[in-house]
């Protein structure tokens, strides 16, 4: 490990509530040790894999690397992954007036962990569609372990588009076990590798959200649910990203366990405006942090 450096947290920040905000912490190359309050990831910097270990120190995060790398570039990635520059003041104002969401404000929650690149978030999101979480974990682990570059500590990074474009459909079928997603992943990897599609541009796109969502849905394998999840990871919370898990949670929490139309769910969160997607997510995940 190289000599550590530190990044101060902004105000109203919680490492735990960011790291554990949704299932990404459970997908390689992320690894999360809640007891040690430590999150690791393997970044690709100048085509070299670098393991980054992030340890919570209450007012700052300690950053340790397994090899030398430019601190400025690492810091940019860390701030991006941990959502350290997100401004949630408007959301907090809305949440503080809602009994079921006051916990978010009290615990400085609401920041959704994301990968170092939109590319990684896009592939992982496709791997969450129409399957169990265990299958998602397996597909992502296979991608990392079979196609990711190796760091000096023997950990692997998430594969680049070029690495994923260099294999064939049989590899996705037999090695990744991606099922129907295999052809989609290969086609997407080739499009990103040759510059036809640039997922990173979605971060700074000035398009209205419906137009950006349409652009995301042009990617095979990305429907409404996947696009609205991706929108949250680029900082747009207009969509609810409803899936079976969120619907079931809503029925139980707000409708006495009775199934209701999606329109009723949309109406419930309408008062949160452009923050409604974050509101429903926080509303359904409070129990994740009860012990903490």
N, C-alpha and C positions, 0 to 999 in steps of 0.2 A: 504494500500500500504506500502511496505517496503521502507527503505531509498534507494533513487536512486543511481545508479552508471553510469559511463560514458565510452564510447569507442570512441577514436579518429578516424576520417576518414582517409583513405589513401589519397594520392594526387590524383587530378583529380576525385573527387567523388561528386555525387549529390544524395541526399536522395530522392528528388522528382522524378528524372528521373529513379531511381531504383524502388521505391515503385509503380510507375504508369507505369512501362515499359510494362506490359501486364495484361491480365484480372485476374490474380491470386489475386490481391488486392481486387477484388469484390466477392471473394468466401470465405465463412467461412472455418476455424476460423479467417481468416484475416478480419479486418475492417480498412478502411482508411478514415481519416478526413483530406482532403487537406487544409482546412482553418487553422486548428490547426497544420498542418504538422505532423500528428501523425498516426502511424501504430500499430495496436495491433494484437496479435496472441495468441493462447492458446497452450502451449507446454506440452508434457507429459514427466515429469522428474521422474525417479524411480517410474513409475506407478501412479504418482500424476499429476493432471492438474494444470498448473501454467499460469496465464494470464500475458503476457509480453507486456508492453506498450512502444513503441519506439517513442521518440519525437526528431525531427530535431533541433539541435542547431548550425547550420551552419558549424562548424568545428568538431563537435562531435555529437553523438547520446546519449540522456539520456534514460536510461533503468530503468523502474519501474516494480516491481513484486507485485502480489496480495497476495503472501505468501513467506515465506523464502525458498530459494533454493540456491544451490551452484553457485556462480557467475561465476566460470570458465566454468561450463557446459553451463550456459545461454549464456555467451559470445561466446562460440564456435557456438552455434545455431544461434545467432544474426549475427555473421560474415558470416555464411553460407547462411542464408536467404537473407541478404542484399548484398551478393557477394562482401564483402569488401576485399577479398584477390585475386580477379581476376586480372590478368594482361592483359590489353587491349591495350598496347602500339603498338603492331603490327597492330591491327585493326585500331587504331587511325591514324597511318601513312598512311594506305590505304584510310581511310575515308576522311582525310584532303585534299586529292588530288581530291576528287569527290564533285562537287558543291552541289549535292543533299544530301550529307551526312556530309558536314562541320558543320552542326548544332549539330551533335552528339559530335564532338570534342569540340566545343565552349561551350557546356552545360554539359560536363562530363557525357554523357549518355552511353548507350550500355550495362549496366548491367541488366540482366533479373531476376527479383524477383523470388525466389523459396521457396518451403515449407521447414520446418525443416528436413524432411525425403524424400528420393526418393520414399518411399512407398506412401506417401501422393500425391506427384507429379504424380505418376503412376496412381493412382485411379482417380484423378482429370482429367488427360489427357484422360483416357478412357471415362469419363463423358462428354468430349467435342466433341466426334465423332458422326457424322451424326445427329446432332440436333441443335436447336437454343441455343443461350446463356442463355435465360431465363430458358430453361429446364435444362441446365448444372447447373445453380445457384440453381434450385429447388432440383435436385438430391443430390448435395453436401450438401446443407442445411439440407436435410432430413437425410443424413448419420451422420452429426455432431450432430444434435439435438436429434436423436433417438438412436445413438450408442456411442457417444462421452462421455468421463468421464467429470465430472463437477468440475470446479475450485471453490475456496472459494468465488469468486465474481459472481458465478452462470453462468459463461460462459463455453462453452463446447469445448473440444479439438477435433481434428480429430480422428476418431476411430482407434484403433489398429487392426492389422490383426486378432488377437484372437477374438476381439469383433465382427468383421465382419464375422468371420468363425462360430460363435456360433448361427447364425440365419439361417433360411432356404430360399429356393427359393421363397416361397410365400411371405416372408417378403420383399424381394427385389422387387417383383412385386407389392404388395399392399401398402407397407409403403414407400419405397424409390422411387417407380414409375420409376424404372430403365429400363423398357422395355426389349429388347433383351439382354441388358448388364447384367441383373440379374444373370444368370448362370455363366457368365464370372467372375463377381465380387466375387461370392461365391467360385468358383474354385480357383481363384487367392488368395483370403484370406486364404483358407485352405492350399495352397501350401506355402505361406509365413509364416503362423503360424507354420507349421511343419518343416520349414527349407529347403524345396525342392527348393524354389526360394528365392534369397536374393537380392532384388533391391538395397540395400545400397552398394553392392559390385561394382555396375556400376560406382560409383564415382571414384574409384581408379583402375578400370580395365585397364590392359595394352594391351588389345586387340586392333587391328586396328579397326577404326570406322566401317567399313563394317561388321566385325565380331560381334562387340558389338550391332550394329543395328539388326543383325540377331538374337542375343540372346533376345533382347527386343521384336522382332516380334514373338518369340515363345510363348509369352503370348497371350492368346485368347483376342481379342478385340483391339490388337495393330497392326496397319498396318503401311505403310510407313509414313503417315502424323504424327501419334501419336509417332512413334519411333523417327522421326527426331525432334519433339518438345521435347521429353524427352532428346535426345542427347544434345540439347541446355542447358538444365537445369543441366546437368552434365559437361558442359564446352566444348562441341564439336559442332562446328557450320558448319559442312560440308554440311548438308542437308538443303534444302529450306523449308521443311515442308509445301508444297503448299496445300492450301484448297481453297474453293470458295471465301473467303474473301480476301486472299492474291492475288489470280488471278485477281479478279475484281479491286483491287487497282492498280495492275500492268498495266492492260489494260488501265485504266483511266490515270495513271501518265506517262506511257511510250509508249502507243500504240494508242493514240487518241480514247480510248474507244472501240477499235476493239479487238475482241477475237483473240488470237494467240495460237499456240501450246506451251505446257510446255517447249519443247526444246528451244524455243526462249527466254523464261524467264531464263532458265538455262544458256544460252549463255551470256545473259546480265550481270549476276553476276559472270561469270566464273573468271574474273580478280581478284576477292577477295579471290580466293583459299579456304583455310580451314575456312575462315571467311564469306563465301557467305551467310550462313543462317542468320547470325546476320546482314549482310548488307541489305538483302531484308526486314527484320523485321524493322530495323531503317528507311529504305527508305519509308515504308508504314505508319509509326506512327508519323512522324514529327508534323502533325496537332494536335495531342493529347496535345502537349505542347506549342502551339502558344500563348495562353493566359498568361502562366507563363513566 
